[in-house]
Amino acid sequence: MRESFRTKLKSGQPQLGMWLSLGAPTVADLCRDIGFDWCLIDMEHTPNEVSDVRHQMYALSQGPAATLVRPPWNDTVLVKRLLDAGLDSFIFPMVNSAEEAAAAVAATRYPPEGVRGVSMTHSANRFGRRKDYLDKVADEIAVIVQIETETALARVADIAAVPGVDGVFFGPADIAASLGVIGALEDPKVWDAIYSAAETAQARGTPVGTLTGSPDRIREALGRGFQFIACGTDLTLLSRSLTTQLQDVRGTS
């Protein structure tokens, strides 16, 4: 069996990933054995639905990369469907308080620890054939909460301390907007704020991660102890490559 993302995080080793936005199983198939430690299927800023996520999850399952999903919101019903489909690692967007972090954890847990609805027959428990699923699934699920606002940055200590939160992920784009420099993802004030908040989370023993396409920034973040970093998005990389190819052919810059 492949290592779960939660197990990868517990190893303490840096985990490099790729953000999948195109909704294409072929792209997931391409990424599964390139060498990424994890791949995230994004539902927040893409037209991905549960069936689309399943197709990409199956493509990724043929390789060593762990599969994560970012739901569009902490929607308990949607999270339940994703869990039943077999997903076990989540990045919850726009978490601004310890209460919201606790709600994200609760969405992934069966009662009495949480609010996940119980079905006895679904893909995740191999349609009832995995008899230990109810007892062990909570230990296999990774809950990552995404810090994206100035408010959340100020509350990161409380958010990181919520039981069941396995990691904190910093979203530079929304943080830049919250700090008044929308679109300026490399503005020093953005990364000063991220690094300061990351140190607070790390002091509590909580792994931290982020998304950036800059190799220099990735190396810097790794040097600061960031444990899981997405090295860009398939959509951005494809757009950049297509643009460069056309410019090269036409002889323009």
Secondary structure, DSSP 8 states (H G I E B T S, - for coil): ----HHHHHHTT--EEEEEE-S--HHHHHHHTTTT-SEEEEE-SSS---HHHHHHHHHHHTTSSSEEEEE-SS--HHHHHHHHHHT--EEEES---SHHHHHHHHHHTS-TTTS-----SSSGGGTTTT-TTHHHHGGGT-EEEEEE-SHHHHHTHHHHHTSTT--EEEE-HHHHHHHTT-TT-TT-HHHHHHHHHHHHHHHHTT--EEEE---HHHHHHHHHTT--EEEEEEHHHHHHHHHHHHHHHHHT--
